[in-house]
Amino acid sequence: MPVHGKIYHYEYLRTMENSKKPENSHLCIENDTYGIYFVDSADQTIIRKTIDEGVTVSEVHNDSLTIISMWHDRANNFIYFFAVLTSYGGGGSNYVKKIDLTDSDAISTVITITNDNVGDEKTHYMGRDVIIDGGTVKGLVTAYHEWIDPDPEPHIVSEYLIEIYNTTAGGTREGTHTALALDNIGFGVEDVSGNWYWSGKRSIANSVLIKWTGGNNFSSTGDVAGYELETTNKSLWGIAYDGSNLLFFVFKKTSDSKYYLMTYSISGDSTTASDYEYNVSLMLDRNSDSSGTAPFNSERGFHLTDYYVYQILRNRGGVWKIADLNHADTPPTDVIIAITDKYLIINDAKLYEYKNFM
């Protein structure tokens, strides 16, 4: 891809030490100074890093809870991650934690959300996403709430909730909303007006975009009949943003089980499905450094079954193919599983770098 007289291509570097690789593309973060951090594909309770482009891979965090989401605070060299319960019921807590990259990867807990499992009224939580909103770290959870209604005869009543917690006093509920049961929720993105969006799969209806404008103000938008969020490949749970008016995400068409690009117009509050199959994992807006130098300042995406790499055209809308690794000096022999500003990781743990050859 030419950029201001430069030509960029992906170049094969090496296989990561011990063939370690990330769980999915959204749980892989690149820091210019401290290296690549990722959740281990073989054990989602472990975070690893490489500071030397895969020559060595070390362990940063190892606990019993599944890590579902990460956020890179570039300005402060922190990585926040959500270590969560993966089902409703019983005791236990969900934790938003912080890795301080400048302090030898010291880890601290910033939000704790604990199940209320005592008495006749119970609330069980599942962590879904960690975000930074207005400079404050927040955790998105869904909850199953049940209680005994004595009238007319004692019986159990239940509801599903979607809630936001912030760091005040180690975890304070900021907003709550009664919602349909959500089987899955993707990774959030913020628009220029400060509104947040997540893709969500509901148990009894279409998949939707969940919109949060602060406080208790949750709503669903962008419903498209016959399309749903993929449940197994979490690399498809991302929403890319053109920095202006368009959100891009990928849903599966229920009639043919193939993937299609969805384009949501914020101003028009409407979603359009592409007419053609779109097997592409889109990078999270949060994982792209929009303040960086082109071509490293916009979200990318990669083909799930071929070796194409794409880029979101900021403020203009659209997705543009920028690379075809079929023509690389050392072509991959397995599928792409993760992308950062400068790197691609292949399923067999091979690492490629996006480099200037001029």
N, C-alpha and C positions, 0 to 999 in steps of 0.2 A: 504494500500500500504506500503510495507516495505522499509525503507530508512536507511541504515547504522545501523541496529539493532533496528530501531524504527518502530512501526506500526501505521499508521494514518487512522482514520475513520472520517466521518462527524457525529457530535452530534447535536441534536436539542437543541437550546437555549431558544427561546421564540418567540412570535408574536410581531412584531415591534409596538410601541405605536401608537394607533389610526389606526392600519393596514396600515400605510404609506409604500410605496414601490416604486422602481424605474420605470421609463418609459421603459427602456430596459437595457440590460446588459452593453452596452458601455457607458451609462450615469450613471454609478455607480463606484465610486472611493474609494479605501481603503487607508488611511494613518495610519501608525503604531502608531503615537502619537495622531493625532487629530480626528480619527474616520472614519466613512463612510459618504461620500457625494454623493447625488444622485438627479437627476431631478425627480420631483414628477410625478407619472403615471397619476394622476387625473388632473394635470395642468402643462404643459411643460414650463411654464414661471417661475416656482418656483424651487429653489434648497433647499434641506433639508439636515440635517446631524444628525447622532447619535454618541455620544462619549462613550456610555456605552452599546454597542451591542443591541440596540433596546429598552432598558428600557425607554428612552426618545428620542423623535425626535423633532428637532427644525428647524425653518426657517432661511435660510442664505440669500436668494435673492428672490425678488418678483418684476417682471417687466412685461411689456406688450408684449415683444418679445419672440418667441419660442426659446428654447435652443436646438441646434441641435448637438453640439459636445463639448467634454471636453478633457483636457490634464493635466495630473498630473506631475508637475515639482517636483520630489521627492527631488532633491538636495537642493532646496530653499524653500520647503514647500509652493508652490503656486499651485493653480488650475486655469487654463485658461479655459474659456468657450466662445462659439460663440452664441450670441443672435441675431436672424436673421429674416429677412422678408421671408415669405413663398410663395410669388408669385411675378412675374414681374409686374411692372406698378406702377404709382403714385410716391409719394415722400417717404421719410423715409430713414433710415440708418440701416446698419448691424454693430454690435459692438463685437469685441473681448475684453473680460474683464478678470480681474485677481482677484482671492480671495487670500489674504495673510493669511494663516492659523496661522501664528505666531503673527498676529496683530488683534486678535479678529474677524477674517474673514472680514477684511476691503476690500472693492471692489473698483477697479479703472478701467478705460477704457484705453486700450493700442493701439487699432486699430479701426478707424471709416471708414466705406466705405458707402458713401452716393449716392443715386440715382441722376443722372443728368436728370432732368425732365423739363428743360427750353429750349424753342426754337425748331428749326426743327430737331435737333440731340439729341437723348435721349439714355441714358444707364441705365438700371435697373439691380440691383444686387440681388443675393440670396446667403447668406452664406452657405457653405457646410461643412468645416472642419477646425479645428485649430490644428496646429502642432508646434513643435520646431525643427528647422532645423539649424544645425551648431550653436546652442546656441541662435538663434533668433526666437522669436515668429512670426508665419505667419498664414494668413488666406486664405483658398482656397474658391473661389467664382465662380459661373457661372453668365453670364451676357447676357442680350438681348439688342442688340445695333441696333438702326434704325435711318435712316436719309433720307432726300429728295434728290434724284438725279434729277437734272434739265434736263438731256440730255437723249433721245431727247425731251420728255415731262416730266414735273415734276411727279415723282412717288416715293413711299416709298421703300427703300431697307433695308433689315435687315440681321443680322447675330447673331450667338450665340458664346460666348467666354467662355474660362476657364482661370482664372487669379489667381495669387498669390500676396498678399499684405503683407508687413512687417511693423514693428513698427516705422520705420523712420518717423519723423515728425507726428507721430500719425496715420500713414497709407499711405504708398507709394507703388504703383504698381511695383512689381519686375519682373513679367513675364506675358505674355498674349499669347493666341493662339486661332485662329479661329477654332471652332469645330462644329460637329453635335450637335443638341439639346440633352442635357442629362437630362432625367427625374429625375434620382436619382444618387447620388454619395455616396459611402460608406465611411469608415474611413481609413485613410492612414497608411502605414507602410514604414519604411526606411530600405534599405538593408545595408550591410557592406561597400558598395562602395559609399553610400550617395545618391542613387537614391530612389525616392519615388513612391509608387504604391497605387492607389485607384481602387476599383471596381465601374463600372458605367453602368447604363442602358440607352441606346440610344433610341430615339423615333422611328427611322426607320431602325434599324439594330440590330445585336446581342449585348448582353452585353459584356463588355471588361474590361481589366485592363488598367487604365490610368497611364502612366509612365511620371514622371517629373525628369529631370536631371539638372535643374537649368535654370534661365533666362526664355526665351521664348520656351524652349525645352520640349514641351509636345508631347506625342505620344500615340497611342493606341496599345496594344499588347495582346497576349493571347486570341484572339477571338476563341470561340468555338460555331459553328453553333448549334442552337437548344437549347441553355441554356441561362438563363437570371437571373439578380439580382432580388431577391424577393422585391416587392414594399411596402409591408405592415409591415412585421415583421422586424424591424430594428436590432434586435438582430442577424440577419443573414447577416449584412452588414460588419462584421469584416474580416480582413485578418490576419491570424497567420503566423509567420515566424520561421523557424527552426534555425535561427542565422547563416546560411551558404548559402544555394543555393535554398531552396524550400519555396514557399508561398502556404498557404492553405486557401481556401475560399469555400463557399457553394453557388451554383447557382441552380435555379429551371429548370428542363427539361420541355420544352414547350409541348412536346407530351403527358406527363402524369401528369404534375403539381406536381411532387415529387422532393425532394431535393437530390443533389448529391455533393460529395466532389470533388473539383477541385484542382489539384496540378500543380502549375506553376514552371517550371525549369528556373531559371534566366540565367544560362549559356547556356541552350539550347533554350531559348526564345520560349517555347512551353507549352501548357496546356493539361493535361490529365484528363478526367472525370472518376470517379469511376464507376464500373459496378453495384454497389449496392446503394440502397437508404441510405441517410445520413442525418438524422434529427438532426443536431448538430449545436448549436451556438458556434462559436469559439471566445475566449477572444482576445482582442486587445493586440498586442505586447506592446503598450504604457502603458497598465494597469497592466503589469506583471513586477515585480522587478527582472530582470535578475541577479542582483548583490546579491540577497538574498540567504538564505540557503535552500538547497533542503529539501523538495519538493516544496518550495514556489518560485522557480526561473524560472518558465517556464509557458507559456500560457496554459490555460485550456479551456475546452469546456463542454457543457452539452447537454443532449438529450432533444429535444423539447416536446416529448410526453411520455417519460419514465424517470427514475430517475438515469441514468448513468452519470458519470463524467469522462472526458477524459483529457489527458495532451499531449502537443507537446513534442516530444523527440528532445531536442536541439542538433544541429550539426550532427544529425543522420537521421533526416527525419522520418515522421510517426506520427500517433496519437494513444495513448495507453489508454485503459480504466483503471481508477484507483479506481473507487468506484461505488457501486450499492446501492442507498439509499432504495431500496426495502427491504434490510436486516438491515436497521438502527433500533436502539432501538425504535425510534419514526418515522416510515416511513411517508413521505409526503402524502398528499391526494389531492394535486393540482400540476400543472406543475412548473418546475424551470423557473425563469425569469431572474436571474442575478447571476454572479459569480465574485469573487475577489480572491486575493491570498489565503485568509483564510476563506472566507465565501460564502455561497449560500443563495439566497433569493428566496422563493417560491411565487407563484402568490397570495396566501392568506396571504402574508407578514410574514410568518414564516422564522426564521433565523437559519441557521445551521453553525457550525464552524468545520473546518478541524483540528483535534487535534491528538496529539501523545498519544497513550494508553499504551505505554511500558515504 
